[in-house]
Amino acid sequence: MLELYHWEPNAASARVLIALNEKGLDYASRFVDLLAFEQHRPDFLALSEGGQVPVLVRDGEPFTESSYICEYLDEAYPEHPLMPQAPLARWEARGWQKYVDDHLAAAVSELAWNRYRPEGFDRASEGAPTPERRHAWGEAVQGYSEERIAQAKERILLAVAKTEERLAKSDWLAGDAFSLADIAVFSYAYYLPRLFPEAVSADAAPRTADWLRRVSGRPGVKRALASGRSGDPFATAAPGPERVRWG
């Protein structure tokens, strides 16, 4: 029995939701409202010491960290593989996942929160289980500085250039088929055509824009993105990973 504790199907939660749906796996959806701080409840902290989603539970065993969850699912359920078989392509897929974890995730999350932060949101982060998460929520509630947003945009532009370069050689980011690399990048980059059109549009980054269209049209991705409550998961956001995770 698989259970997935997740928020809206964007960012880290989208990664695992897409993997589950692409692999055709049955799972029980457990929605965790991050903006209501449900991730800080004792019952959830018993599953995730850091109070972060997503969390996959299989037969009572919790698994955290979206990159690792996705690889676990691919190995535990080998039908419809999402990790390339060729050694070089596997290396590429892991490299893209790390790039998302270390660079793209925080940058896009900051830009998304800056745009979609609920009006009047000023709740304190009481109950956050670590000093890093308390600090991250405190910064988010206060609002990010113009310098911080400018830095996030610079990092995103570098990521888009990297994606454009790769897509000039192949339709997909790792090997010659859709993989966990595409899932990882898509789960953040799908914000960008609306959030930062100067970086991603048919004119600014045509290969990336076409790739986003192709990925978003996949049946498994469509099912995953329909599993939220907001109706438009990429028009909402929550504070993402603290910068201490990526420097």
N, C-alpha and C positions, 0 to 999 in steps of 0.2 A: 504494500500500500504506500503510495507516494502522496505526500502533502507538501504544498508550497505556500509558505508565508511570504506575502509580497504586497507592495503598494501598487500604484498605477503602472500599467505596462510601458514604462519608459526607463531609460538608464539601466541600472543594475537589475531591477526586477524584470525588465523586458528581456534581458539576455537569457535568463533561465526559462521564462515563459515561452519565448520563441523556440529555444532548444527542445522543450517538452513537446510543443505542438509540431515542430518539424519532424520529430522522431515518432510522432503518433502515440505518445504515452498517455495513459489515463492518470489523472492526479486530482486530488481535492484542493480546491483553491481556498486559501485562508487570507482574506484581505486584512492588511494592517494599515490603519490610517496614520501616516507619519505626522500630519499636521495637527492631529489630536494627541500626539505623543503616545500612541498605543504601543509603540516599540519600546517604551520604557516601563511597561507593566511587568511585574514580577514573573508572570507566567511566560511572557515572551523572552525576558532576560534569561530564563532557565534554558532556552534554546540557543540564544545568541548573547554571549557575554558582552559584546560591544553594542547591543541594541540596534543592530542594523539588518535591513532586509537586502536580499532575499535569504530565506532559510528553507532548505529542502529537508524533509523528514521522511526517512524510509524505515519502516518497521521500528519506529521509536528512536532511531538514531538521527540526530540533526547534523546537517552539513551546511557550512557557511562559505562565503566568498564566491561570487558568481563565476569567475573563471574556473575555479576548481570544481564547483558544482557541475558546470557544463561538461568538463572533461570526465568527471565521475559518471555522469549520465551516459556519455558516449561509450565508455568502457563497460559499464554495467548492463547496458542495453544496446548491443552492437548492431541491431538492425537499423537501417537508414543512417549510416555513419555520418558524422559531422566533422570529424577530424581527418584530415588527409592521410593517406597510407604512405605516400612517398616520404622518405626522411626529410628532404629539403622542404617540402610543402608543410610538413608537421612543424618544422622549425619556424617557418614563416608564420604559421597560424599562432604559435605560442608567442612569437615576437609581437604580432599585432595585439594579442590579448594583454600582454604586459604594457605595450604602448598606451592602450586605453586605460589600464589600471593606474599607470604612473603619470600620465600626461593629459589625455583627452577628457577623462571623466570629470576631474575637478574643474577644468576650464569651462566645459559646456555647462556643468551644473551651476557654476557661479553666474554665467551669463543667463541661464534659464531662470534662476531664482531672482536675479535682478529684474527680469522682465515680468515674471508671473507671480511674484510674491503676492499673496492675498492682501488686499487693501486693509490697512489697520492691523496687520498681523504683528503682535508685539509680545507674544507669549514667551515666557522664560523657559529655559531648557531644564527645569527641575526634573530630576530623575535620570538624566543622562548618566550612563554608568562609568564613563571615563572622563578625565580632565580634557582630553583632546576633543571629545564630542561636545562637552559643555562649552568649550571655547569656540568650536565651529558653529554651534547654534547661536552663541552670543554674537559672533560676527555677523551671521546671517540676519538676525533680528535687527541689528543696528543698521544694516545695509552696507554694501561693499563700496569702497571708494572708487573714484574715476580711474585712478592709477591701477587698482586691482582689476577692474573690468578691461582696461586697455591691455594689461598683461595677458588676461584670459583670451582676448581676441588675437593677440600675437601668437599664442600657442595653437589656437584653432587654425589660423592661417597656415602655420607650418604643417599641421596634421592634414589639412585639405591638400596642400601641395604634395605631401607624401602619398596620399590616396590617388591623386591625379596621376602621379608618376607610375604607380603600380598598375592602375587600370589602363594605362596606355599599352601595357604588355599582355594583359589578361582580362577576361570579363570578371574575375573574382580576385579576392585579395591574397589567397594562399592556394597554390595549385591551380587546377583547371575546373574546380567545382565549388559550389556554395559550401561554406564551412563555418566553424566557430569564429574564425577571423571576421567574416562578414557580419555575423550576428553581433559580435562585440562592438565593432565600429558603428554599425547601423543604429544600435540602441541609444547612441548619443548623437550621431550625425544627423538623424532624422529631425532633430530640432532645428537644424541650421538654415534650411531654406526660408523659414519664417523668422527665425531669431536673428540670423546674421546673413542676409541675402547677399551682402557684399562679398562673402566668402563662398557661398554655395548657391549657384543659379545656373541656368542654361548657358549664360554668357561667362560667368566668373569661373565655373568649374564644371564644364559640360559632362565630363566622364563621371564625376561624382554624382551629379544630378541624375544622370541616366541610371547609374547603379542604384541609387536610392529608390528610383521608380521601380526598377526590376525587383529589388528585394521586398519593397512594401507590397508588391503584387503577388507574392508567393502565398498560397493558401494557408500554410502554417503560420506565417507572419501575420496575416490578416486575422486568423483566429486568436492569436496571442494579443494583438492590439485591441481586440474587441472585449477583452476580459476585465477591463477596468470599470470604474464607476463614473468617471467624469465625462465620458463621451468623446473626449479629445485628449488623450493622455500626453500629447506633445504640446499642449497649451496649458500645462500645469507643471509645477516643479516643487521639489523639496531640497534643502541644503544637501550637498553631496559630500564626498570624502574630504576630510581635512587635508590641508596642504602638507602636513607633516608626513603624509603617506607617499608623497612624490617629490618633495623638495621645492 
